[in-house]
């Protein structure tokens, strides 16, 4: 009696990885991942009362054109709004151009800084790290 050897007819299908969270649409990524991760990072620094909001609209700067200067951005503040920052996604995606602003004492941001311009791959961890580094550079998270 001949034994039949089981021969796979096709290679076993490789287990597919779920898509990276960074590939989600930006509003979904921000709501489900970025904002919770930033809240956790602020809590780790002892800041509990941070307000984070992801919006789409005209850049909130003097001279912004309502037709041309629209994007999606994350706004954050704490200490009753005394410390505020913004992370602007100019191309409405993670890999496009981004800028960062900060202001304190109820003033408007006086500097607009490029953000993550040298990173080939943008991940949630890097976004959180760079935001916290920028705020720490202002001595907002801890004293010298």
C-alpha positions as CSV (number, residue, x, y, z in Angstrom):
1,X,0.0,0.0,0.0
2,X,1.5,3.3,-1.0
3,X,1.5,6.0,1.5
4,X,0.4,9.3,0.3
5,X,2.8,12.0,1.3
6,X,1.1,15.2,2.1
7,X,2.4,17.7,-0.2
8,X,1.4,21.3,0.3
9,X,-0.1,22.6,-2.9
10,X,1.0,26.1,-2.1
11,X,3.3,27.7,0.4
12,X,1.6,28.4,3.7
13,X,0.3,31.9,3.6
14,X,2.4,34.1,5.7
15,X,0.7,35.8,8.5
16,X,0.0,39.3,7.4
17,X,0.9,42.1,9.7
18,X,-1.8,44.6,10.4
19,X,-1.2,47.9,8.8
20,X,1.0,50.3,10.8
21,X,-1.0,52.7,13.0
22,X,0.8,55.6,11.2
23,X,-0.9,54.6,8.0
24,X,-4.3,55.5,9.4
25,X,-5.9,58.8,8.2
26,X,-4.4,61.6,10.3
27,X,-7.6,62.5,12.3
28,X,-8.1,58.9,13.3
29,X,-4.4,58.4,14.1
30,X,-4.4,61.6,16.3
31,X,-7.6,60.6,18.2
32,X,-6.8,57.0,18.7
33,X,-3.0,57.1,19.2
34,X,-1.3,60.4,19.3
35,X,-3.4,62.2,21.9
36,X,-3.5,59.3,24.3
37,X,0.3,58.8,24.0
38,X,1.0,62.5,24.6
39,X,-1.3,62.4,27.7
40,X,0.7,59.5,29.0
41,X,4.0,61.3,28.3
42,X,2.7,64.4,30.1
43,X,1.5,62.3,33.1
44,X,5.0,60.8,33.3
45,X,6.3,64.4,33.7
46,X,3.7,65.0,36.4
47,X,1.4,67.2,34.3
48,X,-2.2,66.0,34.6
49,X,-4.2,68.9,33.4
50,X,-3.1,69.1,29.8
51,X,-5.8,69.8,27.2
52,X,-5.1,68.3,23.7
53,X,-7.3,68.9,20.7
54,X,-6.9,67.9,17.1
55,X,-8.5,70.3,14.6
56,X,-8.7,71.2,10.9
57,X,-8.8,74.7,9.8
58,X,-6.9,77.8,8.8
59,X,-3.5,78.3,10.3
60,X,-4.0,80.5,13.3
61,X,-1.4,83.1,12.4
62,X,-1.7,86.7,11.3
63,X,-1.9,86.9,7.5
64,X,-3.0,83.3,7.0
65,X,-5.2,83.0,3.8
66,X,-8.4,81.1,4.6
67,X,-8.4,79.5,1.2
68,X,-4.7,78.6,0.9
69,X,-3.5,78.1,4.5
70,X,-5.6,75.2,5.7
71,X,-4.2,72.2,7.5
72,X,-4.8,69.7,10.3
73,X,-3.1,70.4,13.7
74,X,-2.8,69.4,17.3
75,X,-3.2,72.1,19.9
76,X,-2.1,71.6,23.5
77,X,-2.2,73.7,26.6
78,X,-1.9,73.5,30.4
79,X,-1.6,75.8,33.4
80,X,-4.9,77.4,32.5
81,X,-3.8,78.1,29.0
82,X,-0.6,79.8,30.2
83,X,1.6,77.3,28.3
84,X,0.4,76.4,24.7
85,X,1.9,74.6,21.8
86,X,0.8,73.6,18.3
87,X,2.0,70.8,16.0
88,X,0.8,71.6,12.4
89,X,0.6,69.0,9.7
90,X,0.8,71.3,6.6
91,X,0.2,68.4,4.1
92,X,-2.4,66.8,6.4
93,X,-0.4,63.6,6.7
94,X,2.4,62.3,8.9
95,X,5.2,62.3,6.4
96,X,4.6,65.8,4.9
97,X,5.8,69.1,6.2
98,X,5.2,69.9,9.9
99,X,5.8,73.0,12.0
100,X,5.8,73.5,15.8
101,X,4.9,76.6,17.8
102,X,4.8,77.4,21.5
103,X,3.7,80.4,23.5
104,X,3.3,81.3,27.2
105,X,1.7,84.0,29.2
106,X,-1.3,84.4,26.9
107,X,0.9,85.7,24.0
108,X,0.8,84.6,20.4
109,X,3.5,82.3,19.2
110,X,6.5,84.3,18.2
111,X,8.4,81.5,16.4
112,X,7.4,79.0,13.8
113,X,9.8,76.1,13.8
114,X,10.2,73.3,11.3
115,X,9.5,69.9,12.9
116,X,11.0,66.5,12.2
117,X,12.4,67.5,8.8
118,X,15.2,64.9,8.8
119,X,13.2,61.9,9.7
120,X,12.5,59.5,6.8
121,X,10.0,57.5,8.8
122,X,7.6,59.1,11.3
123,X,6.3,56.9,14.0
124,X,4.1,57.5,17.0
125,X,7.0,57.1,19.4
126,X,9.1,59.7,17.5
127,X,6.3,62.2,17.3
128,X,5.8,62.0,21.1
129,X,9.5,62.1,21.8
130,X,10.1,65.2,19.6
131,X,7.1,67.1,21.1
132,X,8.3,66.4,24.6
133,X,11.9,67.4,23.7
134,X,10.7,70.7,22.3
135,X,8.7,71.4,25.4
136,X,11.5,70.4,27.6
137,X,13.8,72.7,25.7
138,X,11.6,75.6,26.8
139,X,12.0,74.3,30.4
140,X,8.3,73.7,30.6
141,X,8.5,70.1,31.8
142,X,11.2,70.4,34.4
143,X,13.6,73.0,35.7
144,X,17.3,72.9,34.6
